[in-house]
Amino acid sequence: MTKIAIVTDSTAYLAQNVCEKYHITVAPISVGFGNKQYRERLDISDAEFYQQLKTEKTFPTTAPPSMGTMADIYEELAKQGYTDVISIHLAAGISGFVHNLSQFVETVSALSVHVVDSQLSLQPMGYLVLQAAKMALAGKSVEEILTTVDDLKQSFGEYFVVDDLKNLVHGGRLNSGSAFVGSLLKVKPILALNPVHHNIEAVDKVRSLKRAKAEIVARFTEKTKNLPYPVRVFLCGTDNEPAIEKWQQSIQAKLTNVAVIETGQIGPVLGAHLGSGAVAILWVKEVS
């Protein structure tokens, strides 16, 4: 009899009690300064990371789980009687982890591992993982779960604005030309994941953070107003929770075709690339 486990990484930013309730296994990604490495939200909290980010002179680095760590996770799940794993991870356009994992799982024989490039990150990825876990507990097949996950992936959208582009450029997640324009003109580039290559690109630039936030909300509204389904919206930021909650209050009544709006904070691994003060609006189709 098939028994399906759901695995993800820490950039899904799922609460511990949710993971326990729906039997989701999380592989932590590490963030570090110099030679010191911390497992995200296990060895270092969001507050500790952003405080250290303000004082450190070196850029933070990130490191995905080792293949040895993933082997241990899959082996333990096999011991628990699971026959299949659906392993959903951070977009390949942001990290090479999912590509390496896809090659590695060909050597895993204890159970069948189905690696999924989420093509996204943050809370929408967590939403995909949660829906997959609910389906697994409801006895759905691997094929049914993968089909649903793929459908949700196609509905994903994202815009974000960072306060300082240095971290993105240093980490290689944004080309230096886009950063140069932002730095030279003191503008706030509006960034998005490229829908084909799933890497970060600048799609516009605005003179202030206030205008940038208004612009990404306008872009979101235009993208979603005629969709045949309602969307779940996530307003996220880095080290700016009060500002994100205030943003939600200011725009909630203006949004249409929205089922739910959630607010949240981006953890250390993605915060290492975005820096403090980033804001993002992300969305995915609401599952009824």
C-alpha positions, 0 to 999 in steps of 0.5 A: 500500500502506498504511503506518501511523505511530504518533504520541503526546505525551510524557505517554505516558512511553515510554522512548526505546529503546522508541520507536525499536524500535517506530517511535513518534514523540513530540511533546514537551509543554513545561513552564515557569516564568515565561518559560522553557519546557522540552520535557519530558524533552528540555530538562529531566529529571524530577529537574531539574524537581522540584528547581526546583519546590521553589524556584520561587515561581511555579506551573509552566505547560504548553504543548502542541505547536504545530500547526506542530510537528505539521504538521512531524511529519506532513510528515516521516512522509509523506516516509518513505512513510507513508500513515496516522497514528494520533495518540494523545494526552492526554485531552481532559478534561485538555488541549484539545490533542486537540480542536485537533489534530482540527480542524487535521488536516482541513487535512493532505493529505499523508497521513490522520491519525486523532486519538485521544483516549486519555481517559487519561494516563501509563503506560496511555496509553503501553501503548495507544500501544505496542500500536498500534505493534506492530499497525502493524508487524505489518501490521494495518489502521487499522480493526483498530488503532483498534478495539483501542485503543478496546477498551483505553480502555474497560478503563482505571481510575485513582485517585490522591492528591496531597500538596498540591492547590494545583497542581491548582487553580491549573492549573484541573484540579480545582475549588476546592471540592474543594481547600478541603475538603482544605486545611481538614480536612487530609485527602487527597482521592482523585481519579479521572478522571470516566468520562464527562467525563474530567476530574479529580474528588474521589471520597472523602477520607481523613485520611492518605496511608497510609490513602489508599493503602490505600483506592485499592488497596481500590477497585482490587481491588473494580473488577477482581476479577471482570473476565473478563481480567487487568489490567496495573497501574501504580504511579506517583508524583511525585518519590518513586520509593523510596516507590513501589517500597516500596509495590509490595513491600507490596501485590503479594502481595495483588493478584489478577487482575493480570498485571503490576505496573510502577512509574514516575515521572510526568514534568514536564508532569503533575507540574506539576499534581500537585506532589511526593509524589503517588501513583497506581494505574492499570490497563488490560487486559493484551494477551495 
